[in-house]
Structures are given as C-alpha cells and as structure tokens.
C-alpha cells in the first residue's frame, strides 16, 4: 500500500474517531462549536531537514438536492527536490451530513509517481453498508466514517468528552476495502512550541502492533490544540526511512481564537 505522511495522519486521526461514535439512537442535534465553513489549515511536511511538501485541509458548504452538506477536502503534495523522485498529489474528499457529521460520499484521488488510484464510496448510514466504485458493496459498522469526515467528526463531537490520561482505546476502521484493528492512547495535556508560539495541546500516540514498521510507542506522536478548535498543530513520525514532521504553518477562519484555552 502506497502511503505518505498525510495519509498516516488521516489514518491515525480517523481510527481514533471511529471508536467513539455517537449512540445511533441518539437524535440530539449537536451544535458545531469546533469549526467554521471556510476554515483552511496549511501544513509544512519535512523529511529530516528536507522540506518534502505541504498539505491543506478546508471545508465548504455544498448543495445536495433540497438541502446542503459539508464538503471537506484534504490535499497533500510534494515540493522541491522530492519532486525529482516522484510527483505526489493526493486528494481526499468527504461530503457530510451537516447535523450528524457522518459522510454520505467519499472520494479518494491518489497520484504518486506511476501509482494512480481513484475511488468513490457512497455511505448508506441507515442500512450499514457502503458502495465502493471499485469493489462494490461492503457491510460496515453503524455510523462509519471515511478519513476526512473522521477528522471533522472527532473535532466536533469527541474532544469535549472526558478522556482520562493514559486511557487506551480499541479501534476498528474500514480503510482500503478492509477492516483494520488499532489502538490509541491519550497521553495528556502538553504545552509545545509551534510556529505561532507556545500552545497547550492534547497529545495522542498509537500503540504499535507487531507487524508495524514502528517499534516504539512514541514513534508516532500527534498534538491537537486544546482551544475548542482541536486542530492538529504538530505530528512527529520516527520511521525506518527517517524522521517525518508535519507542522501547522497557516490557518484561516477558525471558529475559536487560536491557542486560547476553552472555558
């Protein structure tokens, strides 16, 4: 399976989000306090000291029949000397129900050198299955998410919930036509240096499985702002091919003041 740093980020984030879905019988309308339509996040991706590329995420409103849905996109691309090895331009899209945050459609458009892949997946949330353009029908757990919708779902619904320090969460996710088991641990609050000064974050690490190329618990670390926006401000990956780092370098149209602890 071809992959890059941003794909790793989406997988980690979405696997955390997949486990703590809302009760399917809960009809409460949840107010979105985590993000605005028009929000844009930009990240710098580095392989050691080499700038490897950038990544962007943004969210809009999209008309769907007589209603509207969220349309979120995540794009990762390489820059500079890394383009001489292979040109990478990966795009993930999700169309989400505005009230529930669950996806109705996901698009994956991958271009990494000679490797190309395109797929669309329709989500039938009321019937617990998805319809993949490439592989057909798959049964899925209730309230299933795709990679991008999981990012916004977790920010909106999960980070305000009480999670205890060192709590380990068992995860299950449907990705690339298969169900993948995973575990992630909440480390706690940590104040780190960012491109915007010091910021208090909530920190998570995945627990490594035997077949993984990552050997230690802290080989992958993710920090999210503890300010009501809950945006990833820094990701570190210590991989066999070298150290990878992704840092927030720009943001626009946040719902809450950046770095200001939510009351």
Helices and strands as residue ranges (DSSP letters): H 5-19, E 40-47, E 50-64, E 67-78, G 80-84, E 89-97, E 103-112, E 115-124, E 129-132, E 136-139, H 147-153, I 154-158, E 168-175, E 178-194, E 197-206, G 217-219, E 220-225, E 232-239, E 242-252
